[in-house]
Amino acid sequence: MKPIYRFIDLFSGAGGFAEGFFLTGRFKPVLAIDNFRPAALSYIANFPDSIVVMEDIKDVGVNDILDLIGGDSYDIVIGSPPCEPFTGANPRRRRNPLDRLYSDPLGQLTLHFIRIISGLKPRVFVMENVPAIMDDGLKDALRREFRRAGYNHVYFNVLKAEDYGTPSHRLRVFISNIDITPPRVKHRVNVADALGDLPPPGDFPANHEPPPPLPYRKLKRIHRLRWGQALIMYEGAGGRRLPNLIRLDPYRIAPTVLGSSRFIHPFEDRFLTVREQARLMGFPDQFVFYGGRDEQYNQVGEAVPVPLAYAIAKHILYFLDGEYV
């Protein structure tokens, strides 16, 4: 029988990254840290055997983690520090890229991820973020920080979630001490594939409650939207205009799901339910989200898509099992 590998999950959110690992049947989360209470409650509900710490990671030391997990061994540390300091969708992003890492309080949380792996020295670490974390000098700065933590070989693995069975677009970098190149799926999953078998909004499955009714004027505007059209545009970094409230095209993958994303159903004049939005990120229906409706949407949008996390976890198994080439 092959071993079960244990992992620690930093900036865990509701647990999308963890769910992908867990679904392989070979990984077990032993401890998760997140300071957002609704996300921590979701993690507890979905991984009841894991210790969940609701604390700001700046206040958590390596010895605190070791004390909490006691005699449990661990092989991997995964995590998703906040991407807001780096993403082009943030109009308040610092102009100097290095300031995003070293001066922005949220950007500094990435350094706390590195601080913790420096003390824990896992066999494998994987840190997820937006590709913009590699902008203009940031990549070299991160290499230096990881080298100080004891990892001389660092890989910046840029992966598209849709290449691994996620029904929505998402381009992310997974920074790790091993090369992560999972095989891609042969056929992409579109919106109709993801949502087609869901019943109308109601009691089943969880988080599939009907969205609140829309004002008449907004409903008229939504009714006129064609597939792929957005109801509103908002301003990102550098004055870029970005869409939101997009009516989904059923025969394509969905656009990137963000914490702020709300989508219009392809055939009905309403917003997607939280469960429908979770389907776009590959969450299984038994995965539940706690908190208010907006907090649930945020947990979905800020997660690592489950199919992508699963593909990464399967690839890491080759390394841990000694079959890595």
Backbone torsions as a table, in degrees:
resi	resn	phi	psi	omega
1	MET	NA	132.4	-178.9
2	LYS	-76.6	150.6	-174.0
3	PRO	-72.0	158.4	169.7
4	ILE	-94.0	127.6	179.9
5	TYR	-98.5	141.4	-177.2
6	ARG	-104.6	145.4	-178.9
7	PHE	-137.2	155.8	176.0
8	ILE	-110.6	136.4	-171.6
9	ASP	-118.6	109.0	179.9
10	LEU	-98.2	143.8	-173.8
11	PHE	51.0	53.2	-165.3
12	SER	-71.9	-23.3	-172.4
13	GLY	57.3	-150.3	-179.9
14	ALA	-73.3	-21.4	176.2
15	GLY	117.0	25.9	177.4
16	GLY	-63.2	-43.2	177.6
17	PHE	-61.0	-45.6	-179.6
18	ALA	-64.2	-38.4	-177.9
19	GLU	-61.8	-39.9	177.5
20	GLY	-61.0	-40.9	176.9
21	PHE	-66.8	-44.9	-176.4
22	PHE	-61.6	-37.6	-176.2
23	LEU	-67.5	-14.9	175.1
24	THR	-70.7	-19.6	-175.8
25	GLY	79.8	5.6	-174.8
26	ARG	-121.1	-1.4	-177.7
27	PHE	-126.4	145.8	178.7
28	LYS	-132.9	125.5	175.4
29	PRO	-76.9	127.1	179.6
30	VAL	-102.2	-25.1	179.9
31	LEU	-157.7	139.1	177.0
32	ALA	-131.2	147.0	178.6
33	ILE	-128.8	126.3	172.6
34	ASP	-158.7	140.1	-176.4
35	ASN	-97.2	4.3	178.0
36	PHE	-94.6	109.1	-169.7
37	ARG	-56.0	-48.4	180.0
38	PRO	-58.1	-39.9	178.6
39	ALA	-65.6	-41.7	178.5
40	ALA	-62.3	-39.2	178.1
41	LEU	-65.3	-38.1	176.2
42	SER	-63.3	-42.5	-179.6
43	TYR	-61.9	-44.5	179.7
44	ILE	-59.8	-41.9	-178.6
45	ALA	-65.6	-36.8	-175.9
46	ASN	-90.0	-22.1	179.0
47	PHE	-132.5	70.2	-172.3
48	PRO	-65.1	-17.6	-179.7
49	ASP	-88.6	-3.6	-179.2
50	SER	-93.4	147.0	170.4
51	ILE	-79.3	129.9	179.6
52	VAL	-119.5	122.8	-177.8
53	VAL	-105.6	116.9	177.5
54	MET	-94.1	82.4	-177.7
55	GLU	-144.7	156.3	168.7
56	ASP	-69.7	128.1	-174.2
57	ILE	-61.5	-22.9	177.8
58	LYS	-62.7	-24.6	-177.4
59	ASP	-96.8	7.2	-178.0
60	VAL	-109.7	124.3	178.0
61	GLY	-98.9	163.1	178.4
62	VAL	-59.5	-41.9	179.4
63	ASN	-64.6	-32.4	175.4
64	ASP	-60.3	-44.7	-179.9
65	ILE	-63.5	-46.9	-178.7
66	LEU	-62.8	-37.9	177.8
67	ASP	-65.1	-39.2	-177.2
68	LEU	-69.0	-40.2	-177.9
69	ILE	-85.5	-7.9	174.8
70	GLY	57.3	-124.6	-175.9
71	GLY	-84.8	-1.9	-179.2
72	ASP	-65.2	131.7	173.4
73	SER	-82.0	167.5	177.0
74	TYR	-148.1	150.4	-177.8
75	ASP	-117.4	-27.0	-170.5
76	ILE	-135.9	146.4	165.9
77	VAL	-122.7	124.9	176.2
78	ILE	-117.1	164.5	177.8
79	GLY	175.1	158.9	-178.2
80	SER	-133.4	81.4	176.1
81	PRO	-58.5	155.7	-176.6
82	PRO	-54.9	137.1	-179.7
83	CYS	-93.7	-10.6	-174.7
84	GLU	-53.4	-38.3	-179.8
85	PRO	-65.2	-20.9	-171.5
86	PHE	-108.0	-28.7	-171.2
87	THR	-70.1	144.4	175.9
88	GLY	-71.5	-10.2	177.4
89	ALA	-78.1	-8.4	-178.0
90	ASN	-96.2	109.0	-177.2
91	PRO	-68.7	-15.3	-179.5
92	ARG	-100.4	15.3	178.1
93	ARG	-59.6	138.6	-179.8
94	ARG	-61.1	142.8	-178.1
95	ARG	-67.2	-43.6	179.1
96	ASN	-81.6	118.3	-177.4
97	PRO	-54.9	-38.5	-178.7
98	LEU	-67.9	-28.6	176.2
99	ASP	-65.2	-28.5	179.3
100	ARG	-64.4	-30.3	179.6
101	LEU	-90.8	-42.5	-169.4
102	TYR	-99.7	-22.0	-176.8
103	SER	-110.9	-36.5	179.7
104	ASP	-68.0	126.0	-178.3
105	PRO	-58.0	-35.6	177.2
106	LEU	-73.3	-38.5	177.6
107	GLY	-62.3	-33.6	179.6
108	GLN	-64.4	-18.7	178.7
109	LEU	-64.2	-28.1	173.6
110	THR	-59.4	-38.7	178.6
111	LEU	-67.4	-29.4	176.9
112	HIS	-71.6	-33.0	171.5
113	PHE	-58.3	-46.9	-179.2
114	ILE	-65.4	-39.3	177.0
115	ARG	-56.9	-42.8	-176.4
116	ILE	-72.2	-41.9	178.1
117	ILE	-69.1	-26.8	176.0
118	SER	-61.0	-37.6	179.6
119	GLY	-82.4	-35.6	-176.1
120	LEU	-83.0	-30.6	-179.4
121	LYS	51.2	58.2	177.5
122	PRO	-68.0	157.8	175.8
123	ARG	-63.2	-36.6	179.2
124	VAL	-136.6	136.4	167.7
125	PHE	-124.0	149.4	176.2
126	VAL	-139.2	119.3	178.7
127	MET	-116.9	122.4	-176.9
128	GLU	-98.7	142.5	174.5
129	ASN	-164.5	-177.3	177.1
130	VAL	-79.1	150.3	179.6
131	PRO	-56.9	-24.5	180.0
132	ALA	-64.5	-9.6	175.2
133	ILE	-70.4	-7.2	177.2
134	MET	-100.7	4.1	-175.6
135	ASP	-62.8	143.3	163.3
136	ASP	26.5	78.1	175.0
137	GLY	90.5	-17.9	-178.6
138	LEU	-68.1	-37.5	-178.9
139	LYS	-61.8	-45.7	178.3
140	ASP	-65.1	-38.6	178.8
141	ALA	-63.3	-41.8	179.3
142	LEU	-67.1	-38.9	176.0
143	ARG	-58.1	-43.8	179.2
144	ARG	-62.2	-42.1	-178.1
145	GLU	-67.1	-40.9	178.6
146	PHE	-69.3	-33.6	177.0
147	ARG	-63.7	-41.3	176.5
148	ARG	-62.5	-28.7	179.5
149	ALA	-80.1	-4.9	176.9
150	GLY	104.6	9.2	-178.7
151	TYR	-116.5	102.8	-176.2
152	ASN	-79.3	-24.7	-179.3
153	HIS	-111.2	115.8	-178.5
154	VAL	-128.0	134.4	-177.9
155	TYR	-115.3	138.6	177.5
156	PHE	-108.0	92.9	-173.3
157	ASN	-91.8	108.0	-178.1
158	VAL	-96.1	118.6	-173.6
159	LEU	-129.2	145.8	173.7
160	LYS	-100.4	126.5	-176.9
161	ALA	-61.0	-35.3	-177.2
162	GLU	-66.9	-20.1	177.5
163	ASP	-74.3	-7.1	-175.7
164	TYR	-126.8	25.1	171.8
165	GLY	95.5	9.3	177.0
166	THR	-85.9	134.0	-177.4
167	PRO	-79.1	15.6	178.1
168	SER	-140.9	156.5	178.7
169	HIS	-76.4	139.9	172.5
170	ARG	-163.2	118.1	177.5
171	LEU	-105.5	118.8	-177.1
172	ARG	-138.6	155.8	174.1
173	VAL	-106.8	137.2	177.0
174	PHE	-116.9	106.0	-177.3
175	ILE	-87.8	126.1	-171.8
176	SER	-149.4	166.3	175.3
177	ASN	-89.8	3.2	172.4
178	ILE	-131.9	155.6	176.5
179	ASP	-72.0	129.4	-178.7
180	ILE	-117.6	106.5	-178.6
181	THR	-135.3	73.8	-179.5
182	PRO	-68.3	152.8	175.1
183	PRO	-67.8	140.9	-179.2
184	ARG	-82.2	155.6	175.5
185	VAL	-73.6	156.8	-178.6
186	LYS	-80.1	-32.8	-176.7
187	HIS	-129.7	129.8	179.0
188	ARG	-75.7	152.6	179.4
189	VAL	-96.1	124.8	-178.9
190	ASN	-97.6	179.8	-176.1
191	VAL	-62.5	-42.3	179.8
192	ALA	-62.8	-40.2	176.6
193	ASP	-60.4	-39.5	-174.7
194	ALA	-74.8	-36.9	-171.8
195	LEU	-104.9	-12.8	-167.4
196	GLY	-57.5	-33.9	-174.6
197	ASP	-98.3	7.7	177.7
198	LEU	-76.6	139.5	173.6
199	PRO	-70.0	169.0	174.5
200	PRO	-58.3	154.1	179.8
201	PRO	-52.8	134.3	-177.1
202	GLY	179.5	-138.4	-173.4
203	ASP	-83.9	-22.4	-175.1
204	PHE	-131.1	140.5	-9.5
205	PRO	-77.4	-172.1	-180.0
206	ALA	-60.9	151.2	177.4
207	ASN	63.9	25.9	-179.6
208	HIS	-115.3	30.7	179.4
209	GLU	-68.8	148.0	179.4
210	PRO	-59.5	137.5	175.2
211	PRO	-64.0	157.6	178.9
212	PRO	-64.4	148.5	179.8
213	PRO	-62.2	147.1	-177.2
214	LEU	-94.1	148.6	174.4
215	PRO	-59.4	150.5	-173.9
216	TYR	-56.8	-43.4	-177.6
217	ARG	-64.5	-42.8	178.6
218	LYS	-66.4	-37.2	179.4
219	LEU	-62.5	-40.1	177.5
220	LYS	-62.7	-42.5	179.6
221	ARG	-65.8	-41.6	179.4
222	ILE	-63.6	-38.5	-178.1
223	HIS	-59.3	-30.1	-177.5
224	ARG	-84.2	-10.3	-177.3
225	LEU	-69.6	133.0	171.8
226	ARG	-90.9	167.6	178.7
227	TRP	-55.4	131.5	177.5
228	GLY	88.4	-9.7	179.8
229	GLN	-85.5	149.1	-178.6
230	ALA	-108.2	144.0	177.9
231	LEU	-77.2	-34.5	-178.5
232	ILE	-136.5	161.2	171.7
233	MET	-123.6	145.1	175.7
234	TYR	-130.0	165.6	-173.9
235	GLU	-96.8	127.7	175.3
236	GLY	-102.2	-162.4	-179.7
237	ALA	-62.7	142.3	178.0
238	GLY	69.3	17.6	178.9
239	GLY	78.3	11.0	179.1
240	ARG	-64.4	138.5	177.3
241	ARG	-93.1	124.3	-175.8
242	LEU	-123.6	143.5	-174.6
243	PRO	-87.9	153.8	169.7
244	ASN	-148.1	166.5	-174.8
245	LEU	56.4	54.5	-179.1
246	ILE	-87.2	135.6	171.0
247	ARG	-79.6	121.7	-173.7
248	LEU	-70.2	141.7	171.4
249	ASP	-87.4	117.7	-174.9
250	PRO	-64.7	-21.5	-173.3
251	TYR	-101.3	10.7	174.8
252	ARG	-126.8	168.7	170.5
253	ILE	-71.6	156.4	179.0
254	ALA	-76.2	157.4	171.2
255	PRO	-64.4	174.6	180.0
256	THR	-57.9	130.6	176.5
257	VAL	-89.0	119.8	178.0
258	LEU	-114.3	168.7	176.8
259	GLY	-59.3	-31.2	-179.4
260	SER	-91.1	-2.3	-175.2
261	SER	-71.9	137.0	165.7
262	ARG	-133.8	136.0	-177.4
263	PHE	-117.9	152.2	174.4
264	ILE	-94.0	136.3	179.1
265	HIS	-58.8	144.4	-177.9
266	PRO	-61.0	-35.3	-172.1
267	PHE	-117.8	-10.1	-178.1
268	GLU	-121.1	149.1	-178.6
269	ASP	-88.2	73.0	-180.0
270	ARG	-159.6	162.4	172.9
271	PHE	-73.3	155.9	171.6
272	LEU	-65.4	150.0	169.5
273	THR	-73.9	166.9	176.2
274	VAL	-59.6	-40.4	-179.5
275	ARG	-64.5	-42.2	177.8
276	GLU	-62.1	-41.8	178.5
277	GLN	-65.3	-37.4	177.1
278	ALA	-64.7	-34.8	176.3
279	ARG	-61.2	-36.0	179.3
280	LEU	-65.9	-18.6	177.6
281	MET	-104.0	7.5	174.2
282	GLY	80.0	13.0	178.0
283	PHE	-70.9	135.0	172.6
284	PRO	-68.9	155.3	-174.0
285	ASP	-67.0	-21.3	179.5
286	GLN	-79.2	-7.6	178.1
287	PHE	-80.2	121.6	-173.5
288	VAL	-107.4	152.9	178.9
289	PHE	-122.1	136.2	-179.4
290	TYR	-107.9	166.6	-179.6
291	GLY	101.6	-177.6	176.1
292	GLY	-69.3	169.0	-174.8
293	ARG	-58.6	-46.3	179.3
294	ASP	-64.4	-36.9	177.3
295	GLU	-65.0	-34.9	176.7
296	GLN	-67.7	-45.9	175.9
297	TYR	-56.5	-42.8	-179.0
298	ASN	-62.5	-41.8	179.7
299	GLN	-62.1	-39.4	177.8
300	VAL	-64.2	-50.1	-173.9
301	GLY	-69.2	-23.9	-178.2
302	GLU	-94.9	3.3	-177.2
303	ALA	-84.1	161.6	164.4
304	VAL	-79.0	127.4	-179.9
305	PRO	-55.0	135.6	-173.4
306	VAL	-61.7	-44.9	179.5
307	PRO	-61.6	-36.0	177.6
308	LEU	-67.2	-43.9	177.4
309	ALA	-61.0	-38.4	178.6
310	TYR	-62.7	-44.9	179.9
311	ALA	-62.8	-40.5	178.2
312	ILE	-64.4	-44.5	-179.3
313	ALA	-62.1	-42.9	178.6
314	LYS	-61.3	-39.0	179.5
315	HIS	-66.6	-41.5	-179.8
316	ILE	-63.9	-30.1	178.4
317	LEU	-58.3	-35.7	178.6
318	TYR	-60.9	-38.0	178.5
319	PHE	-69.4	-48.8	-175.8
320	LEU	-68.3	-32.5	179.9
321	ASP	-82.1	-1.7	-179.8
322	GLY	80.1	17.9	-178.2
323	GLU	-109.6	11.7	-175.0
324	TYR	-72.1	132.8	179.3
325	VAL	-117.6	NA	NA
